[in-house]
């Protein structure tokens, strides 16, 4: 007879009840409360569901509060314990997170994130033996194993054992992604330990493999200039900038080195190195779609090294991906004004304000930047883009024109300024000005699909330059074959030219690619009507109505559903609708 662990059985029953409730939960907590008179926000289930929904919305602070209340109602619940811990860590509530991590590893000793935090805490207290034990306990899975190995190496370096640290790094997988971190951290550890020859070789290997990676280039250049090889430092940064385009940090570092300064090493202490581990992996996780875990790792980096501007910038970017613009701005506010990142941060704050529909606040911020440096193109371009997104085309055009006047002889990098002013001109009904700007943009950068699509369709709509127009649109589709807006332009061009079978084929594909766009569904309805598929046409128009079209399109759709596609509606320019789709692609 099998002996049953009754405590485990109770845990399983409790977990099953909660999971069943979650599966049945509606999309909004207000609906849960309305449909469940016995539940309110103060109950275990109410707090759990509220926390789950807040977490799904990436509102970590609110979610942590709800889960903490739920945990208070059921302290032995492992599911709630784990979720509360993760949210407290994501919110950087360290006292609570560390307490919960200690509770969590009692019931789940191999919990990786809890062990990582406890390792960081022990490291900060100088207890390197305990830190190594916690980091060792987190080795489950490729990313965890990588993080654990790198962290342990820095613990060993902090404990005065650099040879052991380098040997630990040698145990990493031979996979390219693991070897990138191995070479990079080997170089950093060797430099901190005074083993500069080993560092030089590892940096050279890492940079040869990844010349476009900012941190590798910056660390290598700082190593070189501290080794009195200023030429190698300059050449490294110039190669990096050519490969990856300019970044404020690499450009500022190059300027310092060329002026005769000797900036310090990128990583000076083991704490810097451990923070670099969590920053690098957290930034990679967030960039690959793992926002929640990326945020936690970035918070670990900042826990170990609170003065880490680049980690704050990465955290802000992760919050932007989660559409938590208030948190994004809070992270940006931690970056000091003397950082090379500061101007870019202020511009990103303006875009965050715009995302919160605070366009006038964004305008004030950018105007302050413009007043501080009237010759800087970047805030002018940003303000033009924000105003254009709100259809304030006259104001946007003025800022683009001011930016263009500053650049002198334009280069390939300036194509977007001309494209953006061209859009503004077109919306202001100044077609000659728009056409000139689009042509200039293409002259600077002939492979830009946005410009090809916009100019090509505009000519089709006007009945001009038809062969070249179709070539441009086809080229745009070839460059981005899975862009539903470009495929829509091609289908609509066929429609305007009378190639109805071609129009139906392309517009059906466009709807497959962008099923939630009212413009594209509207276009397909028009094409169906013209080939005699009138029932399907009305279905597409009705579908377009459900997708929140603008007011003018709503009126037109209702008229077509009622009366069909009239000759007037057929010949009326669709430029407004198509260019709006193009704008969505750019944004």
C-alpha positions in Angstrom: 0.0 0.0 0.0 1.4 3.3 -1.0 2.1 5.8 1.8 0.5 9.2 0.9 2.1 12.5 1.9 -1.0 14.2 3.3 0.7 17.6 3.3 1.6 17.2 -0.3 -2.0 16.1 -1.1 -3.4 19.2 0.6 -1.0 21.4 -1.4 -2.1 19.7 -4.6 -5.8 20.2 -3.7 -5.2 23.8 -2.9 -3.2 24.3 -6.2 -5.9 22.5 -8.2 -8.7 24.8 -6.8 -6.7 27.9 -7.6 -5.9 26.7 -11.1 -9.5 25.9 -11.7 -10.5 29.3 -10.6 -7.9 30.9 -12.9 -9.1 28.9 -15.9 -12.6 30.1 -15.3 -11.6 33.7 -14.6 -12.9 36.4 -17.0 -10.6 39.0 -18.5 -11.2 41.8 -16.0 -11.3 41.6 -12.2 -14.3 43.8 -12.0 -16.2 41.1 -13.9 -15.0 38.5 -11.4 -16.4 40.5 -8.5 -19.7 41.2 -10.3 -20.2 37.6 -11.2 -19.1 36.3 -7.7 -21.1 37.9 -4.9 -19.3 35.9 -2.3 -15.9 37.1 -3.5 -14.5 40.6 -2.9 -11.0 42.1 -3.3 -10.2 41.2 0.4 -10.6 37.4 -0.1 -7.8 35.0 -0.9 -9.2 34.2 -4.3 -10.1 37.8 -5.0 -6.6 39.0 -4.2 -5.1 36.1 -6.1 -7.1 36.8 -9.3 -6.4 40.6 -9.0 -2.7 39.9 -8.6 -2.7 37.5 -11.6 -4.5 40.1 -13.8 -2.2 42.9 -12.7 0.8 40.7 -13.5 -0.6 39.9 -16.9 -0.8 43.7 -17.4 2.9 43.9 -16.3 1.7 46.1 -13.3 4.3 44.5 -11.0 3.7 46.9 -8.1 0.0 46.4 -7.9 0.4 42.6 -8.5 2.9 42.4 -5.7 0.5 44.1 -3.3 -2.4 41.8 -4.2 -0.2 38.6 -4.0 1.2 39.8 -0.6 -2.4 40.1 0.7 -3.3 36.7 -0.7 -0.2 35.2 0.9 -1.1 36.7 4.3 -4.4 34.8 4.0 -2.7 31.5 3.1 1.0 31.6 4.2 1.7 28.0 3.3 0.5 28.2 -0.3 3.5 27.5 -2.5 1.9 29.0 -5.6 1.2 32.3 -4.0 4.5 32.3 -2.2 6.4 31.9 -5.5 4.4 34.5 -7.3 4.6 37.0 -4.5 8.4 36.5 -4.3 8.8 37.0 -8.1 6.8 40.2 -8.0 8.5 41.6 -5.0 11.8 41.0 -6.7 10.6 42.6 -10.0 9.5 45.6 -7.9 12.9 45.8 -6.1 11.3 45.4 -2.7 14.4 43.7 -1.4 13.7 43.2 2.2 10.4 41.4 1.4 11.9 39.6 -1.6 14.8 38.2 0.4 12.5 37.1 3.2 10.3 35.3 0.8 13.2 33.8 -1.1 14.4 32.2 2.2 10.9 30.8 2.7 10.7 29.6 -0.9 14.0 27.6 -0.9 12.8 25.7 2.2 10.0 24.1 0.2 11.7 24.3 -3.3 15.5 24.2 -2.7 16.3 24.3 -6.5 14.2 27.5 -7.1 16.7 29.3 -9.4 15.5 32.9 -9.0 15.3 32.7 -5.3 18.8 31.2 -5.1 20.1 33.9 -7.4 18.8 36.6 -5.1 20.1 34.9 -2.0 23.4 34.6 -3.7 23.5 38.3 -4.5 22.5 39.1 -0.9 25.3 36.9 0.5 27.8 38.5 -1.9 26.8 42.0 -0.8 27.4 40.9 2.8 30.8 39.6 1.9 29.9 36.0 2.7 31.4 34.4 -0.4 31.0 30.8 0.8 27.3 31.2 1.2 27.0 33.1 -2.1 28.8 30.3 -3.9 26.4 27.8 -2.4 23.3 29.7 -3.5 24.6 30.3 -7.0 25.6 26.6 -7.3 22.1 25.5 -6.2 20.6 27.5 -9.1 22.1 25.4 -11.9 19.1 24.0 -13.7 18.6 24.7 -17.4 21.0 26.4 -20.0 20.4 30.0 -19.0 20.5 29.3 -15.2 23.6 27.2 -15.7 25.3 30.1 -17.6 24.2 32.6 -15.0 25.3 30.4 -12.1 28.7 29.7 -13.6 29.4 33.4 -14.4 28.2 34.5 -10.9 30.3 31.8 -9.2 33.4 33.0 -11.1 33.0 36.5 -9.8 32.4 35.2 -6.3 35.7 33.3 -6.5 37.5 36.5 -7.8 36.0 38.5 -4.9 37.3 35.7 -2.6 40.8 36.2 -3.9 40.9 33.1 -6.1 41.3 34.4 -9.7 42.7 31.1 -11.0 39.7 29.2 -9.7 37.5 31.9 -11.3 39.1 31.4 -14.7 38.9 27.6 -14.4 35.2 27.9 -13.5 34.6 29.9 -16.7 36.3 27.1 -18.7 33.6 24.7 -17.6 30.9 26.5 -19.7 29.3 24.9 -22.7 31.1 25.1 -26.1 28.0 26.6 -27.7 28.7 29.9 -29.4 26.2 31.8 -27.1 27.9 30.5 -24.0 31.4 31.1 -25.3 30.6 34.8 -26.0 30.0 35.2 -22.2 32.9 33.1 -21.4 35.4 35.1 -23.3 33.9 38.4 -22.2 33.9 37.6 -18.5 37.3 35.9 -18.7 38.7 39.2 -19.9 37.0 41.2 -17.3 38.1 38.9 -14.4 41.6 38.8 -15.7 41.8 42.6 -15.8 40.5 43.0 -12.3 43.0 40.3 -11.1 45.9 42.1 -12.8 46.4 39.3 -15.4 46.4 41.8 -18.3 48.0 39.5 -20.9 45.2 36.9 -20.4 42.7 39.8 -20.5 44.1 41.1 -23.8 43.9 37.8 -25.5 40.3 37.2 -24.3 39.2 40.7 -25.3 40.7 40.3 -28.7 38.9 37.0 -29.2 35.6 38.4 -28.0 35.8 41.5 -30.1 36.8 39.6 -33.3 33.6 37.5 -32.8 31.3 40.3 -31.8 32.6 43.7 -33.0 29.2 45.3 -33.0 28.5 44.5 -29.3 28.7 47.7 -27.3 30.0 46.3 -24.0 32.7 44.2 -25.6 34.0 47.2 -27.6 33.8 49.5 -24.6 35.6 47.1 -22.3 38.3 46.3 -24.8 39.0 50.0 -25.5 39.2 50.8 -21.8 41.5 47.8 -21.3 43.7 49.0 -24.2 44.0 52.6 -23.1 44.9 51.6 -19.6 47.6 49.4 -21.1 49.0 52.5 -22.8 47.9 51.4 -26.2 45.8 54.4 -27.2 45.9 53.4 -30.9 44.3 50.0 -30.2 41.6 51.7 -28.1 40.8 54.2 -30.9 40.8 51.6 -33.6 38.5 49.3 -31.6 35.9 52.0 -31.1 36.0 53.1 -34.7 35.5 49.6 -35.9 32.6 49.1 -33.5 31.0 52.4 -34.5 31.3 51.6 -38.2 29.7 48.2 -37.6 27.0 49.1 -35.2 26.4 52.9 -35.8 27.0 55.4 -33.1 26.0 54.9 -29.5 26.3 57.7 -27.0 28.6 55.7 -24.7 31.0 54.5 -27.5 31.1 58.0 -29.0 31.7 59.7 -25.7 34.5 57.2 -24.8 36.2 57.7 -28.2 36.1 61.5 -27.7 37.7 61.1 -24.2 40.4 58.8 -25.5 41.2 61.1 -28.4 41.4 64.1 -26.1 44.1 62.3 -24.1 42.0 61.1 -21.1 42.5 57.6 -19.6 39.0 56.3 -18.6 39.0 53.5 -16.0 38.3 49.9 -16.8 34.7 49.0 -17.5 34.7 46.6 -14.5 36.8 47.7 -11.6 35.5 45.5 -8.7 34.0 42.0 -8.4 30.6 43.7 -7.6 30.8 45.5 -11.0 31.4 42.1 -12.6 28.5 40.3 -10.9 26.2 43.2 -11.8 27.5 42.9 -15.4 26.4 39.2 -15.4 22.8 40.0 -14.5 22.7 43.1 -16.7 23.9 41.2 -19.8 21.6 38.2 -19.4 18.6 40.3 -18.3 19.0 42.7 -21.2 19.2 39.7 -23.6 16.1 38.0 -22.0 14.0 41.2 -22.2 15.1 41.7 -25.8 14.0 38.2 -26.8 10.5 38.6 -25.3 11.2 37.4 -21.8 10.1 40.7 -20.3 9.2 39.4 -16.8 12.4 37.5 -16.2 14.5 40.1 -17.9 13.1 42.8 -15.5 14.0 40.6 -12.5 17.6 40.0 -13.7 18.0 43.7 -14.4 16.8 44.5 -10.9 19.3 42.0 -9.6 22.1 43.9 -11.4 20.9 47.2 -9.8 20.7 45.5 -6.4 24.3 44.6 -6.6 25.4 47.9 -8.3 22.8 50.7 -7.7 24.9 53.2 -9.7 24.5 51.5 -13.1 23.0 53.8 -15.8 23.0 51.3 -18.6 21.1 48.8 -16.5 18.5 51.6 -15.8 18.3 52.3 -19.5 17.7 48.6 -20.2 15.1 48.4 -17.5 13.3 51.4 -18.9 13.3 49.7 -22.3 11.8 46.6 -20.8 9.1 48.7 -19.2 8.4 50.3 -22.6 8.0 46.8 -24.1 5.5 46.1 -21.3 3.7 49.4 -22.0 4.4 50.6 -18.5 5.4 54.1 -19.4 5.3 55.6 -15.9 7.8 52.9 -14.7 9.8 53.6 -17.8 10.2 57.2 -16.9 11.0 56.4 -13.3 13.9 54.2 -14.5 15.1 56.9 -16.8 15.0 59.4 -13.9 17.8 57.4 -12.2 20.2 58.2 -15.0 22.3 61.3 -14.0 22.6 64.3 -16.2 26.4 63.9 -16.7 25.8 60.5 -18.3 26.3 60.3 -22.1 23.0 58.6 -22.1 21.1 61.6 -20.7 20.0 63.3 -23.9 18.7 60.1 -25.5 17.0 59.3 -22.2 15.1 62.7 -22.3 14.0 62.0 -25.8 12.7 58.6 -24.8 10.9 60.2 -21.9 9.1 62.4 -24.4 8.0 59.4 -26.3 6.8 57.8 -23.1 4.8 60.9 -22.3 3.3 60.8 -25.8 2.3 57.1 -25.2 0.5 58.3 -22.1 -1.4 60.9 -24.3 0.5 63.7 -22.7 1.6 65.2 -26.0 1.9 68.8 -24.8 4.1 67.7 -21.8 6.3 65.8 -24.4 6.4 69.0 -26.5 7.5 71.1 -23.5 10.3 68.6 -22.6 11.6 68.5 -26.2 11.4 72.3 -26.6 13.6 72.6 -23.5 16.2 70.3 -25.0 16.0 72.3 -28.3 16.6 75.5 -26.4 19.6 74.0 -24.6 21.2 73.0 -27.9 19.5 74.6 -30.9 21.9 72.8 -33.3 21.1 69.3 -32.2 18.9 67.5 -34.8 17.6 64.7 -32.5 15.0 66.6 -30.4 13.7 68.4 -33.4 13.2 65.1 -35.3 11.6 63.5 -32.2 9.2 66.4 -31.7 8.3 66.3 -35.4 7.5 62.6 -35.1 5.3 63.0 -32.0 3.4 65.9 -33.6 2.9 64.0 -36.8 1.6 61.0 -34.9 -1.2 63.3 -33.7 -1.9 64.6 -37.2 -0.4 68.0 -36.3 1.3 68.1 -39.7 1.9 71.8 -40.0 3.8 71.9 -36.7 5.6 68.7 -37.5 6.7 70.0 -40.9 8.3 73.1 -39.3 10.4 71.0 -36.9 11.5 68.6 -39.7 12.5 71.7 -41.8 14.5 73.1 -38.9 16.3 69.7 -38.5 17.0 69.5 -42.3 18.4 73.0 -42.3 21.0 72.0 -39.6 22.4 68.9 -41.4 24.1 70.6 -44.3 24.9 68.1 -47.0 22.5 65.1 -46.3 23.8 61.6 -45.9 22.1 58.2 -46.0 21.4 58.4 -42.3 19.2 61.5 -43.0 16.6 59.7 -45.3 14.0 59.5 -42.5 13.9 63.3 -42.1 13.0 63.8 -45.7 10.5 60.9 -45.6 8.8 62.3 -42.5 8.6 65.8 -44.0 7.3 64.3 -47.2 4.5 62.6 -45.3 3.6 65.9 -43.6 3.7 67.8 -46.9 1.4 65.2 -48.5 -1.1 65.4 -45.6 -1.0 69.2 -46.0 -2.0 68.7 -49.7 1.4 70.0 -50.9 2.2 67.2 -53.3 5.1 68.9 -55.1 6.9 69.4 -51.8 6.0 65.8 -50.7 7.3 64.3 -54.0 10.5 66.2 -53.8 11.1 65.0 -50.2 10.3 61.3 -51.1 12.7 61.4 -54.1 15.4 62.9 -51.9 14.9 60.2 -49.3 15.2 57.5 -52.0 18.3 59.1 -53.5 19.9 58.9 -50.0 18.7 55.4 -49.3 17.2 53.5 -52.3 16.2 50.4 -50.3 13.8 52.0 -47.9 10.5 50.2 -48.2 8.5 52.9 -46.4 9.4 55.5 -49.1 9.0 53.0 -52.0 5.6 52.1 -50.8 4.4 55.7 -50.1 5.7 57.2 -53.3 4.7 54.3 -55.5 1.1 54.3 -54.2 0.8 58.0 -54.5 1.7 57.9 -58.2 -0.7 55.1 -58.8 -3.4 57.1 -57.0 -2.7 60.0 -59.3 -2.4 57.9 -62.4 1.2 59.0 -63.0 4.5 57.1 -63.6 2.6 53.9 -63.5 5.3 51.5 -64.4 7.8 53.0 -62.0 5.2 53.2 -59.3 4.4 49.5 -59.6 8.1 48.7 -59.6 8.5 50.6 -56.3 5.5 48.9 -54.7 6.7 45.4 -55.8 10.2 46.2 -54.5 8.7 47.2 -51.1 6.8 43.9 -50.9 10.0 42.0 -52.0 11.9 43.7 -49.2 9.3 42.9 -46.6 7.1 40.2 -48.0 5.2 39.6 -44.7 4.3 43.2 -44.2 0.5 43.3 -44.5 0.4 47.1 -45.2 2.8 46.8 -48.2 0.9 43.8 -49.6 -2.3 45.8 -49.2 -0.7 48.7 -51.2 0.1 46.2 -54.0 -3.4 44.8 -54.0 -5.0 48.2 -54.0 -2.7 49.4 -56.8 -3.9 46.4 -58.9 -7.5 47.4 -58.0 -6.9 51.0 -59.1 -5.4 49.8 -62.4 -8.3 47.4 -63.1 -6.4 44.2 -62.5 -9.2 42.8 -60.2 -8.0 39.1 -60.0 -4.5 40.4 -59.0 -6.2 42.8 -56.5 -8.2 40.0 -54.8 -5.2 37.7 -54.6 -3.0 40.3 -52.9 -5.7 41.8 -50.7 -6.7 38.3 -49.4 -3.1 37.8 -48.5 -2.9 41.2 -46.8 -5.9 40.3 -44.6 -4.2 37.1 -43.6 -1.1 39.0 -42.6 -3.1 41.9 -40.8 -6.5 40.5 -40.0 -7.2 43.3 -37.4 -6.7 46.3 -39.7 -10.0 48.0 -40.8 -8.4 49.6 -43.9 -7.2 46.3 -45.4 -10.5 44.5 -44.7 -12.3 47.5 -46.4 -10.1 47.2 -49.4 -10.7 43.5 -49.8 -14.5 44.2 -49.5 -14.2 46.6 -52.4 -12.3 44.1 -54.6 -14.8 41.4 -53.8 -17.7 43.7 -54.9 -16.1 44.5 -58.2 -15.6 40.8 -59.1 -19.2 40.0 -58.2 -18.6 38.4 -54.8 -21.1 40.8 -53.2 -22.0 38.7 -50.2 -18.4 38.3 -49.2 -17.8 42.0 -49.9 -20.5 42.9 -47.3 -19.0 40.5 -44.8 -15.6 42.2 -45.2 -17.1 45.6 -44.7 -18.9 44.5 -41.7 -15.7 42.9 -40.4 -13.9 46.3 -40.9 -16.6 48.0 -38.9 -15.8 45.9 -35.9 -12.1 46.9 -36.0 -12.5 50.5 -34.8 -12.1 52.4 -38.1 -12.0 56.2 -37.9 -15.2 58.3 -38.2 -14.9 59.0 -42.0 -14.3 55.3 -42.8 -17.2 54.2 -40.5 -19.6 56.4 -42.5 -18.3 55.1 -45.8 -18.5 51.5 -44.6 -22.1 51.8 -43.4 -23.0 53.3 -46.8 -21.4 50.5 -48.7 -23.0 47.8 -46.5 -26.4 49.5 -47.2 -26.0 50.3 -50.9 -22.9 48.5 -52.2 -19.9 50.1 -53.9 -21.0 53.1 -56.0 -18.9 54.5 -58.8 -18.2 57.6 -56.6 -16.9 55.5 -53.8 -14.8 53.4 -56.2 -13.0 56.4 -57.7 -12.6 58.4 -54.6 -9.0 58.5 -53.6 -7.9 56.0 -51.0 -4.7 57.9 -50.3 -5.8 58.8 -46.8 -6.4 55.1 -45.8 -3.3 53.8 -47.4 -1.0 56.4 -46.0 -2.4 55.8 -42.6 -1.4 52.2 -43.0 2.1 53.2 -44.0 2.3 55.4 -40.9 1.4 52.4 -38.7 4.3 50.5 -40.3 6.8 53.2 -39.4 5.6 53.7 -35.9 
